[in-house]
């Protein structure tokens, strides 16, 4: 059986890429592309939120998705996406449990909330961009 020191970075990578793809698809493709920014803002207004929240969510999901996929600022990106997922869970709470319920159920955003918390705990994992190294920092020297 492989050691968790070997498998954990790759498990974190798989989670990071999966969450990044979902957030990017919901932010850029669905909210900005399919519905458009005006449509997204109008929808948020129609369910009782300030319409500007639609823009914040669309751009927030897109930015968090890109950060997760690239492996940049993964913990902050995961934590900053939490309010979006908590809001989505609350917005769908009255619809019922499963995605087949009218207007979608709350299980998917609740799961994404939990997955973002796990990602924040695990960190970036394998194959992430290291901003410290990219910006010329030396981790070994700082750690000493």
C-alpha positions as CSV (number, residue, x, y, z in Angstrom):
1,X,0.0,0.0,0.0
2,X,1.4,3.4,-1.0
3,X,2.3,5.9,1.8
4,X,-0.1,8.8,2.4
5,X,3.0,11.1,1.9
6,X,2.9,9.9,-1.7
7,X,-0.8,9.8,-2.4
8,X,-2.1,12.8,-0.4
9,X,-0.5,15.4,-2.8
10,X,-2.1,13.7,-5.8
11,X,-5.5,13.4,-4.0
12,X,-5.3,17.1,-3.2
13,X,-4.4,17.8,-6.9
14,X,-7.4,15.8,-8.1
15,X,-9.8,17.6,-5.7
16,X,-8.3,21.0,-6.6
17,X,-8.7,20.4,-10.4
18,X,-12.2,19.1,-9.9
19,X,-13.3,22.0,-7.8
20,X,-11.6,24.4,-10.1
21,X,-13.3,23.0,-13.2
22,X,-16.8,23.2,-11.5
23,X,-16.3,26.7,-10.2
24,X,-15.0,27.9,-13.6
25,X,-17.9,26.2,-15.4
26,X,-20.5,27.8,-13.1
27,X,-18.8,31.2,-13.0
28,X,-17.5,31.8,-16.5
29,X,-19.5,29.5,-18.7
30,X,-22.9,29.4,-17.0
31,X,-23.2,32.8,-15.3
32,X,-21.2,35.0,-17.6
33,X,-21.7,33.0,-20.8
34,X,-25.1,31.3,-20.9
35,X,-27.1,33.7,-18.7
36,X,-24.9,36.8,-19.2
37,X,-23.9,39.2,-16.5
38,X,-27.2,41.1,-16.7
39,X,-29.2,37.9,-16.6
40,X,-27.3,36.6,-13.6
41,X,-27.7,39.9,-11.7
42,X,-31.4,39.9,-12.6
43,X,-31.8,36.4,-11.2
44,X,-30.1,37.3,-8.0
45,X,-32.5,40.2,-7.7
46,X,-35.5,38.0,-8.4
47,X,-34.7,35.7,-5.4
48,X,-34.2,38.6,-3.0
49,X,-30.5,39.2,-3.1
50,X,-28.9,42.5,-4.2
51,X,-28.3,42.1,-8.0
52,X,-24.6,43.1,-7.5
53,X,-24.2,39.8,-5.7
54,X,-24.8,38.1,-9.0
55,X,-21.7,39.8,-10.4
56,X,-19.7,39.1,-7.3
57,X,-20.6,35.4,-7.5
58,X,-19.9,35.1,-11.2
59,X,-16.5,36.8,-11.0
60,X,-15.7,35.1,-7.6
61,X,-16.4,31.6,-9.0
62,X,-14.4,32.3,-12.1
63,X,-11.4,33.7,-10.2
64,X,-11.5,30.9,-7.6
65,X,-11.8,28.3,-10.4
66,X,-8.7,29.7,-12.2
67,X,-6.7,29.9,-9.0
68,X,-7.5,26.3,-8.0
69,X,-6.7,24.9,-11.5
70,X,-3.4,26.8,-11.5
71,X,-2.6,25.9,-7.9
72,X,-2.2,29.6,-6.9
73,X,-3.3,30.8,-3.5
74,X,-5.3,27.6,-3.1
75,X,-6.2,27.9,0.5
76,X,-7.4,31.5,0.3
77,X,-9.3,30.8,-3.0
78,X,-11.1,27.8,-1.3
79,X,-11.9,29.8,1.8
80,X,-13.1,32.8,-0.2
81,X,-15.4,30.6,-2.3
82,X,-17.1,29.3,0.9
83,X,-19.6,32.2,1.2
84,X,-20.6,31.6,-2.4
85,X,-21.4,27.9,-1.7
86,X,-23.1,28.7,1.6
87,X,-25.3,31.2,-0.3
88,X,-26.0,28.7,-3.0
89,X,-26.9,26.1,-0.4
90,X,-29.3,28.5,1.3
91,X,-30.8,29.6,-2.0
92,X,-31.6,25.9,-2.9
93,X,-32.5,24.8,0.7
94,X,-36.2,25.1,0.1
95,X,-36.1,23.2,-3.1
96,X,-35.5,19.8,-1.5
97,X,-32.7,17.4,-1.4
98,X,-31.9,16.1,-4.9
99,X,-30.9,17.9,-8.1
100,X,-34.0,16.5,-9.7
101,X,-36.2,18.7,-7.5
102,X,-37.6,21.8,-9.2
103,X,-34.9,24.5,-9.3
104,X,-32.3,22.0,-8.1
105,X,-31.7,20.6,-4.7
106,X,-29.3,21.7,-2.0
107,X,-27.0,18.6,-1.9
108,X,-24.6,19.7,-4.6
109,X,-23.7,23.1,-3.1
110,X,-23.6,21.6,0.3
111,X,-21.1,19.0,-1.0
112,X,-19.1,21.7,-2.7
113,X,-18.9,23.6,0.6
114,X,-17.5,20.5,2.3
115,X,-15.1,19.9,-0.5
116,X,-13.8,23.5,-0.4
117,X,-13.2,23.1,3.4
118,X,-11.2,19.9,2.7
119,X,-9.2,21.6,0.0
120,X,-8.4,24.5,2.3
121,X,-7.2,22.0,4.9
122,X,-5.1,20.0,2.4
123,X,-3.6,22.9,0.5
124,X,-2.6,22.8,-3.1
125,X,-1.1,19.4,-3.4
126,X,1.0,18.3,-6.4
127,X,1.8,20.3,-9.5
128,X,0.8,23.7,-8.1
129,X,2.4,27.0,-9.0
130,X,4.6,28.2,-6.2
131,X,4.2,31.9,-5.9
132,X,7.1,32.2,-3.5
133,X,9.4,30.6,-6.1
134,X,7.9,32.6,-9.0
135,X,8.4,35.8,-7.1
136,X,12.0,35.0,-6.4
137,X,11.6,33.9,-2.8
138,X,13.6,31.1,-1.3
139,X,11.6,28.9,1.0
140,X,14.5,27.0,2.4
141,X,16.2,30.2,3.5
142,X,13.1,31.6,5.1
143,X,12.4,28.3,6.9
144,X,15.9,28.3,8.5
